[in-house]
Structure formats: C-alpha cells, structure tokens
Amino acid sequence: MDAKAKRPSKSHGTPAQRPTTRSPVGPISSSTTLVPSTTNIIDVGSKTSDNFPVPDTPFTSAADILSRAYSTTGDALMVAPASPEDYHALLETRDDRGSRARLFYLENQRLLIVTVPIGHHEALHLHLNHLLSVEMFSMGLQSDWMETGATTFQSDLGNTSAGEGDSGGRPDSERPGVDAWPVLVVEAGWTQSMASLRCKKDFWFRHSNHQVKIVILAKAFPPGEDNIGAERRILVEHWQEPARLQRAGATETRLHAAAARDSVCLQTINIVWVGPVPYDDASTPMQRDHTNFNVTRGPLKLDFASLFLRQPAANTNEHDILLDDTDLQKYAVGVWLRKPRP
C-alpha cells in the first residue's frame, strides 16, 4: 500500500497544547491514557512465557551453529552456553558468508539467539512496521522517521551484549546519527518462544540505557503450537517502561536494576481466525477476508511523545499512533496467507 495514499480518518482527538519540557531520558506524554494490562499475559501467550528460553544446543562451532540454524523448520536457534568469544566467532563467520541471520547475544545469560529471516517471520514484523509507518507518514513526518532495521547495537553498559532487531526507527530531528539507538523496536517470533522475545525486549530497554522507549512483540502460533484452541493466532504485546523510572534524579544504577523487572506490558492483543471453516479448508477469497479474524483488546495505540521525543505540535494533525481492529485484521491476513492453491 502506498504510504501516502489517503485512508479513512481515525478519531484520535485533538491534542491539547502541552509544555515541551523533557526529563533527562525523554518526555512523558499526557496524551496516552493506556494503563498496564491486567490480563495475565501467560494466559494469552505460551505456557512457558516467563521462563528462560530453552536452549536448542550448546555452542559448538560457528559453522555448525549457522548450519543448524538454517536447517531448522522455524525461525530461531537458541544457543547456550555461549561465551563472548563464541559470539564474535559466529558474527565473523556470518559476515564472511554473507548470511542474513540476525544475532542476539546476552552476556550475563550466556545466551545466543540466531534468528533466520524466513517468510512468515519477516511478514510478522514488516507488515506491522509498515502500518505504523503509514500512520506517521499521514502526519507528514516521513522525512523525520528513520528506519533502523537490523542494525547491530552494542550494549551501552560496557559488556559484549549486542542485539539486531527486526524492525525499528527513531526521529532524526531529536536523535540524529546512523548509530543512534531506535526509540521503537518491533520483534517477531514465528516458532521463536515468548521467553526469547521477552529477553530481547529486556535488552532493548536496559542495554540502550533507556533510550529505547517502546518495544512491540509480535508472536504467531502456527499449527501445532499452544494456540488455545485457535487454528491461527497472533499475539501482539506493547511494552514500555513506566513513567516513574523516567523521573529526574533517579540514579543510573537504580534505573538499570529496575529495567528488566519493571518494563510494563501496556497491551496484549490477540488476532484469531474465526472463519466459518478451518483456515486450511478455507478458499483463498475467504482467507483474504479480514473480517474472518477477530481482534481482542485492540486498538494498538502508541504514544506520540515516546516515538518522536516531543509533544505533538499544536494546531497540527500530529497525534498518537493508532492501529484499529481493521488494520490488525488485515495485518493477520498478510501474515497467514500463502500462495493460492493451484
């Protein structure tokens, strides 16, 4: 879809003029009224969602790990234990071979996550990121929003932890520089577990020294996974750090210690196939009908000030980003649809 194409307007409300004063680590917007989800996110995620990711293998050799990653039927390989030297060896081998695998290394956990960009994995984050970008572009902010993609970000905490996101971006006017941390990161998982995605989420908040403001996790549940009776389901989690962590005067040590335990899931949204027949039995036109997907706890709403590091300008069309249920239904269509059967 053309990012500049006109679409029906959504009711965002007219933002009131607000002071532009920022705290040392970013603005706290009064425009978003979302509160932490009271839903137990384990109930709508996988049963082991809050556990440490289960390793698939210990580190063997860089060549072997890459071979195993690309021979799996899913989109990720969990490697533990893995030393910093193991990570750098894999990084060098990956780059020498021109592999598109994305690497995530968490030093304290000795965990190495190798993500393989299979089609469904890419659809999960690219489609969602595109919808968010369309909303930004509708406000005339396309020249300010810089995509960060799978850029490698080294920890700001002085260790060898490093991450390569799926999608993300930052406002160039407020955070210039090709090596600047994103404010938004979108992480996707096809067969990759929620535990793995949440480890990545903690990295983005903590190791960016709280420069990352929003993390969106998009987890699909293919047939055969724990999908709570649904044939096709996507779970979207919207994470931020609570405003109380952004108050002036809080020491960096206290901020760092609190980040992993105090990032808050503001929204848990499920997008589920509810068509009249099982998805695999449905015709292609039926699979393309977005109304055959049901959305619970939408819309997805992202705070403008957290994204652009300033309040919406007065007397403009600037507002919080809103993906309504129809957007999310069409997103699900794009994620699940395969080539038409002959």
PyMOL commands that set and color helices and strands:
alter all, ss='L'
color gray80, all
select helices_A, chain A and resi 41-44+62-71+84-97+119-138+194-207+243-246+252-262+279-281+284-288+290-292+304-308+325-336
alter helices_A, ss='H'
color red, helices_A
select strands_A, chain A and resi 76-79+102-106+111-115+145-147+152-154+162-164+167-171+184-189+214-221+233-240+264-273+293-296+300-302+321-323
alter strands_A, ss='S'
color yellow, strands_A
deselect
rebuild
show_as cartoon
